[in-house]
Every structure is written in C-alpha cells, then in structure tokens.
C-alpha cells in the first residue's frame, strides 16, 4: 500500500477538492446571475467570444503542461530526460494557466452562476467547479513526499481532462454557433 501519512495527504487533497467544488457550486446556485456582467468591458456575446478565445489559450497551456509533465517523468517518446529548465517552466505554466482561468471563471459565475438548463451547460458548470477543487488538490499533492506513483499523474490528468471538458462544452460550442 502506502505510508499512513501519504493516505492522510491523499484524503486531505480529495476532501479539499470536494469542499472547494461544493462551495463554488453552492455559491453559483444561490448567486443571482447578472447577465449584463462585463468581461474586460465586453458584454453578452462579445464577452462569450472573448471567453472562448481565452479558453482556447487555456487549452493550449494545458497541452503544454501535459507535454512538460510527460517529459519530466520521461514518458514523452523519444525526448529523453528533461533538462533543468523544464521543471520551472512547468511551474510557471501552471501559474499562468491558473491566472488566465480566473477572469473567465469570475465572469461565468457572476454572469450565469451554476446552471443545469441543459446537459452541456450542466457539464460546463460542474467541470468549472471541479477544476478549482482539482487545482487545489494538485497544489497540495505536488510537494508531498511518499505518495503512490499514480497520485500526481492522476491529479494532473484530471486537470487536463477538466480543461478539455470546459473547452469543448464552452469555447468549441461558442465557435460552432451560426
């Protein structure tokens, strides 16, 4: 199995992830949406197009992060061992990704809240709530010692999966509307 402290850390990370996701969900459900809310001075469909563009940037950063992680753990075919600058580049990329996500999330939760009016919208809302919980869990786990080998890849893979889900249920949908 794994050491008791690792089990506690994994439990704490999962609990933190669920607590953050639940708090965002609760806020999004009780908050009165302000559909006139602005994103960098843009409103309505203009704000949605900007969010889709920023979300596409997030998707690109997530793929960059995935590539760097695979390289660091020598799982990138043909790449060999990652040079030293890859590790700080991965950390900086994660910080940029998180910072870029904040204005999008702020606009989504204030303008729309958490909605369940359709399967696509519900999936997008729930994935947004879980993204921030998963991010907090990964930050907690990344500095942990003695974790099972699957813990950090699972946390990172969950983040990439949530970003792909958010992008496909939000940005892709926006870009394909007539």
N, C-alpha and C positions, 0 to 999 in steps of 0.2 A: 504494500500500500504506500503510504507516505507519512512523514512525521506529523505528530499531533499539531504542531504549530502551522504546518502547511494546510492541514484541514481547517484550522481556525481561520487562516487567512483566506482560503477559498470560500468559506462560509460567509465571512465578513464581506468579501467582494461581491458575492451573489446577493447578500442582503442589502448592501449599498446600492447595487444596480436596481434591484426591485423597488427600494424605497424612493430613489430619485425618479424612476419611471412612474411610480404610483403618484408621487407628488405632482409631477408635471401633468399627468392625466387628470388628476383631481382639479388642479388649477384650470386646465384647459376646458374642463366640463362646467365649472361654476363661473368662470370669467364670461362676462358679456362681450361677445365679439364686436369689434369696431371695424366694420368693413371699409371705412374711409381711412384706415390707418395707412401711414406712408412708409415707404422704404426708400431712404435716401432721396426724399422729395417726390417719389413716384407713387401713384395710387392705382388701384384697380388692376386692369390688365397689364398696364405698364410695369407695375410692381411685380406681377406674376412672371412676366417675361424676364425681368431682372433677376428674380429668384431662380428661375430656370437656368439662366446663364451662370449665376454664382454656383448653383447646384452642380452644373456640368464641370465647373472648376473643382468643386469638391470631389466629384467622381474621379477626375484626373489625378488629384492629390492622393486619393485613396489607392488608386492603382500604383502610383509612385511609391507610397508607403508599403504596399504589399510586395512590390519588387525589391525594395530595400530590405525588408524583413526576410524574404526568401534568400537574398544574397548573404545577409548576416548569419543566417542559420545554414548556409551552404546547401540550400535546396533549389538554387537557381541553376538550371542545367548549363554547363559549360562556362560558368562565371568564375569558378574557383573561390578562394577565400576573399571576403570583403576587405578592402583597405580601411584603415582607421577612419577616414572622413565619412564613411558610410553611416557609422553609428550616430554621430551628432547630426548628420543630415536627416536621419530618420526621426530623431527627437524634434528637430526644428520643423520638419514637415508636419509632424503631428500637432505641434503648437499652432502652426499656420492653418492647418485644416480645422482645428477647433475654433480658432478666432474667426475664420471665414464663415463657419457654420452659425455663429451667434446672431448676426443680423437677420439671417434667413429664419432661424427659429423664433427670434423675437417677433418678427413680422407675422409669422404663421400663427403663433399662439395668441397674439393680441388682436390680429385682424380676424381670425377664424376660430380660435380655440381648438378643442378636440372635437371633431365631428365624426359621426358614423352614418351619414346620409346615404353612402354607397360603399360598396366593398373597397373600391380604390381609395376613397377618401379615408375610410376607417383604417385601412392598411397603412396609409401615409401618416396619419395621426399617431397611430400606435408605434410605428417604426421610429418616428421622431422622438417620442417619449422614451423609448427603449435605447435610442442612440446615446443620449446623455447619461443614462444609467450604465450602459456598457462602457462608455468612455471613462467614467469614474472608476469602474471596476478594473479596467486595464491599467489605469494610472496606479491604483493600489497594488496590483499584482506585479507591475513591471520591476519594482525594486525589491520584490520578495525573494527570499532565498529558499532553497529546498522545496520548491514546488514540483509537482509532477511535470514531465516534459510536455504534456498536452495543454497545460493551463494557459500559458501565454499565447501560443498559436490559436487556441480556441477564442480567447478574448479579442485578439487582433482580427481573426477571421470573422467574428461576429460583427465587429465594427465595419469591416469592408462589406459584408452582406447587408447590413442595415443601410449603408450609404447607397449601395446598388438598388435596394428596395425603395429608398426615398427618391432617388433619381428617376427610377422607372415609373413610379407612381405619381411623380410630380413634374419634373422637368421634361421627361420624354412625352408625357401626356400633354403638357403645355405646347411643346414644339410640334406635335402632330395634330393640333386642333386647326380646323379650317379658318 
